[in-house]
Amino acid sequence: MPSPSPEIIRLLSSFWGPLYKADTPLVTDAGADCALTDYKSYRLVPMITEETVTASAAILARAAQHDAGLWSPEVVFVSGQGVKLFDADGREYLDCLAGIAVASLGHAHPRLAKAISEQAAKLIVCPQNLGNDIRTAFLEKLFTFVPRPLNRAFLANSGAEANEAAIKWALVATGRRRFVAAKRGFSGRTLGVLALTWEAKYREPFAPYALEVDFIPYNDLAALQAAVSEQTAAVFLEPIQGEGGVNPATPEFLQAARELTHERGALFIMDEIQTGVGRSGRFLASEHYGVVPDLVTLAKGLGGGVPVGALLMTNEVAQTMPKGGHGTTFGGNPLAAAAGLAVLEEIEAGDLLAHVREVGAYFKAQLVALNSPKIREVRGLGLMIGVELKEKAAPYIAALKDDGVLVINAGATVIRFLPPLVITKAEIDEVVRRVAQVLNRG
Ligand SMILES: Cc1ncc(COP(=O)(O)O)c(C=O)c1O
């Protein structure tokens, strides 16, 4: 480990205050935290020394001087390889998070790295009001995966931006302002889509919103029937709720949403930002349900880590926006398009949709086979798996991180697994072994 400089040590001390460790055991019956306040009974020595500070801690202290203060990271990742990530201190982790469903091909994938570097050496900037070869190839490839009548795309830079575009198209296409969205749904954090995001802690501090939204319980057919009216511009749903707890829709719910929107002159928008690009074992999760929406939004896995968002639409919807009625500076730039094309080519060449179906079913079965009394339910599709516990998930997620497995919560009690689509059965076995270890210990 590189030795931190005296400046770093000074910075750490100014950030955390004087930290100490005891040279006699700190743990008493009341636990380590309590023992620290009871420090007089121990001989204390400064904890931050050139010998004890880690490279990660030094970087975190520097970052804390400038970041927006929204998070408190504890690990610093510096490289990755496939499903593995490495921190600044050389520790290895199995990544079952993939940047929240982003690193679809895993880390440092040769096809993706080559495509990006070759394109960077050729052309990075070319906005969508000018033609470009690689963007065209990307769009052509994208629509080999997507069911008709979806055949037009607006390219953006993120999920929220793709959803913002979907809202604008729905407004102009219908001339209506009311939306139906689901309780526990998540659509992003920008001011338009925040109106469709259910969680009060995200939505309420920034209210009121310009859109009128009727929230209905997910999978509730009667509530859907009652909410969709001649005033509804669009029904906006995730086929499997991600943030909301890894809740798959029932086929009846999505099929009813399709029929009702047709019947009442509204649009059906499917947010596939987390579920799309093969995550569920089909290119779009809505394909499992035999439902084709009028608009679909993609992002996350589409660029394998390079920011790429897309709003897919039918001809009929696309043509309702006047020329120049929407736009973006960076969306569809050649670098992003090269990344997107490489991801799609690898999904095809590696037969990744079949792979996800196979290893996803295996992963789920192995988790069920743990038969842990702490698990209430294992659910999900493909490599989007939620393990609902009978207690809070946070301590187990922290313990998994300590044991070298990265996962994330989905609500208070669900551990969410979103590994790269290329994860192998052997890697899954190792993850499940560590999950069992943590559940048995906790
Ligand atoms: C279903 C869904 N929609 C929208 C978003 C927002 O995407 P982004 O964070 O790229 O803006 C997310 C992000 O987690 C998501 O999961």
The ligand as an SDF file (V2000), in Angstrom:
LIG
                    3D

 16 16  0  0  0  0  0  0  0  0999 V2000
  -36.9400    2.3750  -13.2400 C   0  0  0  0  0  0  0  0  0  0  0  0
  -36.0560    3.5910  -13.2480 C   0  0  0  0  0  0  0  0  0  0  0  0
  -36.4350    4.6890  -13.9080 N   0  0  0  0  0  0  0  0  0  0  0  0
  -35.6790    5.7940  -13.9600 C   0  0  0  0  0  0  0  0  0  0  0  0
  -34.4550    5.8530  -13.3160 C   0  0  0  0  0  0  0  0  0  0  0  0
  -33.6200    7.0860  -13.3960 C   0  0  0  0  0  0  0  0  0  0  0  0
  -32.4840    6.8550  -14.1590 O   0  0  0  0  0  0  0  0  0  0  0  0
  -31.2000    7.8180  -14.0210 P   0  0  0  0  0  0  0  0  0  0  0  0
  -30.6490    7.5930  -12.6530 O   0  0  0  0  0  0  0  0  0  0  0  0
  -30.2660    7.3550  -15.1170 O   0  0  0  0  0  0  0  0  0  0  0  0
  -31.6820    9.2060  -14.2310 O   0  0  0  0  0  0  0  0  0  0  0  0
  -34.0350    4.7360  -12.5950 C   0  0  0  0  0  0  0  0  0  0  0  0
  -32.7610    4.7990  -11.8460 C   0  0  0  0  0  0  0  0  0  0  0  0
  -32.5270    4.0690  -10.9070 O   0  0  0  0  0  0  0  0  0  0  0  0
  -34.8440    3.5780  -12.5560 C   0  0  0  0  0  0  0  0  0  0  0  0
  -34.4690    2.4810  -11.8880 O   0  0  0  0  0  0  0  0  0  0  0  0
  1  2  1  0
  2  3  1  0
  2 15  2  0
  3  4  2  0
  4  5  1  0
  5  6  1  0
  5 12  2  0
  6  7  1  0
  7  8  1  0
  8  9  2  0
  8 10  1  0
  8 11  1  0
 12 13  1  0
 12 15  1  0
 13 14  2  0
 15 16  1  0
M  END
$$$$
